[in-house]
């Protein structure tokens, strides 16, 4: 029996990784939804398992066409609050209208269910969407994975300095960082799509380590002992991120990474030890050390930017 997986936003980085894993399953058909099908890689568009439907996030008729005959819809949208909230609501409404039994929300995050609105503002849409799903017939699926590992080594977080081989951190350096690679998260998600019993909040994790432990793994993988540089306490980080936001709220990229970092390591959003990894034994969790071992040292800072399908 064929399972039909709808993927909204099929041209995105994560979506392409997800599709690559779903296509390993011959009993799965994919319905992909996007604004421009020409941006879908030929390796995907040429597959006999894939059907592409063109339309934007707010085209009700196109969304309804897309949702018809799907057994599950996965939202891979990534964008502003309007897209992430109102765009997802339109998909959810289509699920109800077309009797799609499950909807995988665009989450893949730390445990935002422990956050209040406004604390980690980029995750507010997830809180709204989860609440909306609870009012609907379609069953919501929320996949939590900690933080994605790839951006940690990119300039976005300014943690790893490839010039001086230094890890700059806030806090004591003993705070736990839970992380999963994009590809590993996509593997877990692919398993979820074909598991009709997978509903509600699911927690998958590649690995957990402190920045000091990550530095030790770095030395083991690359043979270079990095320096560790403290930027201040968690209290200092909290003060700094709010000061930057108040000073120039429109310059979101000057402070957004600090908010992510703070709520990643302050203990509030940890997934904990009760994970769903063992639910899919065929998926092998990739640890922080395992992630680094996948990349030559010179490509580590660009690992996030080179993600593709």
N, C-alpha and C positions, 0 to 999 in steps of 0.2 A: 504494500500500500504506500503510495507516494505522499509525502508531507510537502505542502506548499508553504514556503517561507517568504513573506513579503519584507523587503528591506527598503525603507524610506530614507533617501539620501544616499543612494548606492555609490555615488562618486567620491565619498569621503575617505580619508585615510583608514579609519577603523573599519568602515563598511567593506572596503576592498580586502582587508585582512580576513574579515568574517566570511566573505564570499569564498575566498580561497580555501577555507576549511570546510565550508558547507558542501562545496563542489566535490570533495573527496567522498561524499556519500551519494551513491548512484540513485538512491530511493528518495531524493529530495529535489523538488523543483523550486526555483527562485523567481519571484516577481520583483523587479527592481523599479523604484520610483525616483525620478530626478528631473531637473529642469532641462538638462542638455544630454541626451543619450550619447552624443558623439564624444563626451568626456569619459565614458566608460571604457576601460582598457579592452582591447580586442580579445585578450585571454578570457575575459568574462562575457562580453557581448556575443562572442562567437559560439559559446557553449549551448548545446541543445537543451540544457537544463534551465537556461535563463530566458526570461521574457522581460522586456523593458517597457515601461509606461512613462510617457512624458507628461510633466505637469509641475506647477509650483506648489509651495506649501499651503497655499490658501485657495486653491482651485478645487472646490467641493466636488464637482462632477468627475474630474480626473482622479481625485483621491478615492472616490467611491468605486470607480472602475478598477483602480489598483487593488483595493481591499477585497473585492469580490473573489471568492474561492480560496482565500488565504486561510491557512490553519493557525498561523501566528504572524504577527507583524512586529518587526524590530525597527525602532526608530534610531537612525544614526545621524540625526540632525546635530549641527553644532553652529551656534550663531547667537544673535541677540535675544533678549528676553521675549520679544514678540514671537520670534520663531520657536523658541524653546517651550513657551507656554501655549500661546494661541495655536501655533502650528501643530503641536502635539495634541491639543484638544480636538482639532479637526480630524486627526488620524484616529483618535479614540472614539469619537462620535461615529466615524465610518465603520469602525470595528463593531460597534453596537448595531448599527443599521444593517450590516452585512453578516452578522452572526459570526464574527471572527472570535474564537474563544479566548485567545491570549494576546497581550500587548506587552512587548519588552520596551520599557521606557529608556530614553537616552540618559542613562546614569553613568555606570562605570566610574565609580567615585569612592571616596572615603565614606564613612557612615554618616551621611547628611541627615539621617533620621534623628540624630542626637543634637542637631543644631536648631537654633531658633532663627526665624526669619530675620535677615539683616546681619547676622553674624559673619558668615562666609557668603557674601552677597552673590557671587557667580553661581552658587548652588541653590539660591532661592527658587528658580524655576522648577527644580526637581521636587522641592517640597510642595509646590502648588500642583504639579502634575500628579504626584502620588495621592494627594488629597482628592483631586478630580476623579482619578481612577476608582477610588473607593466608593464613588457615587454611581458607578456604571456597572453594566452587566459583564462586560469583558473583564477577564481577570488580569490584573497588573502583575508584571514581573520586573523586579528591580535588582540589578546585578551590581554588587559592591565589590571593589577590587583593591581598596586602599588608594594609593596614588599611582599614576603611571610612572614607571621607572625612567623612561627615555628623557623626559624634560629635565630631570634632576641634574643631568650633566650638561645641559644646554645653557646659553647665556640668559635665558628667561629667569632662572632662579639665582644665578650668580653665586652658586655654591662651589662648583668646581672651576678652578682657574687652570687651564691647560698650559699656560705659559710658565707658571711657577710650580705646577703640580701641587696645588694647595686646595684643601677643602675648607671653605669658610662656613661657619655655622652659628646659629643662635641657640641659646640654652646651654646646658651643661655638656652636650655631646653624648649624653646617655639616653636621650629620648628616642623611643622606638619609631622607625619609619616603616610602615607597611606598604609594600609595592608589588606591582604586577606589570609585566611587559604588555605592550599593545597586542602582540601576537598571541601571548598566553591567554590574555583576556578574551581575544577573539575565539580561541580554541574552546574555552569554557562556554562562551556564548553560543557557539555552533552546537555544542552538546545540549544546551538548554533548549534550543529551537526545536529539536526533534523529540524532546521529552515532554509529552503533554501533561505530565504531573508536576512539572516545574513551574510553580507559581509563587507569588509573594516575594519576600526579600531573600535573596540568595547571596552568600558570601564566599568568594573565591580569592585566594591569595597566593602570589608567587613566593614571597619571602618577607621576613621582617628583620630589621637590623638597625642598630644605632649608626650615626655618622662615623663614630670611631670604629665600629666593626666594618663598615663599608670601606673605610680607609685601609684596614688590615687586608680585606679581600682585594682591594685595588693593588696593593703591594704583591700579593700572592699571584695575581693574574698578570700584572705587567712588569714585575720585578723592580718597581720604583716605589720607594717609601714617600708618600705624600706628606706635606706639612698640614697641620691643623691650626686653624686661626679662628678664635672666638670673636664674634661681632657684638656680643652682649647677651644678657639674660633674656628669658621669655618675656619678662616684664618690659625690658627695653624694646624688644621686637613689637610688642603690642602697642607701646607708646609711639614708636617710629612709624608704623603702618598707618595709624589713625592720624598722626600729624601730617603725613604726606597726603592722605586723602582729603583732609580738611583744607590744606594749603592749596591744592590744585585738583579738585574732584574730577575734572574732565580728562586729566592725564592718567587714565586708568592703568596704563602699563607701568607707571612709576610706583604703584603700590599693590597691584593685584597679586603679584607673586609672593609678597610678604604676607598677605592674608592667607593664601594657600598654605604657605610654609607654617604659619602660626597654628592653624587648625589641623594641620597634618601631624605636628609633633607635640601638641599640648596635651594629648591623651584623651581629648573629648570625643574624637571621631574614630577611635580604634575599632577594628572589626572584632578583635578578640580571638580566642582560641576555638570557638565553636564555628567551624567553617564547613562549607559544602564541597570541598575539594574531592573527598572520597566518593562522592556521588558519581563522579565520572573518572574512573580509574585509568581510562585510556589517555587522559590529559595529564601530562607531567608538569608540575609546578616549576617555574624557573626562578631561582633565588637571585638576590642582588649579585652574588658572585657569578652565578651562571649567566646572568645578563651581560656583565662586563666581559666574560669570556667569549661572547659572540662577536665582539667588536675589536678590531685593531685599535691601539691607543689613539692614533691620530684621527680616527673617525668617531670616537666616543662623543665629543661635543656636538656632533651633527647627527647623532643617532635619531633624534626626533624628527629632524627636517628631511631625512632621507627615507622615512617610512613610506612605503608604497604597497600597491597590490601585487 
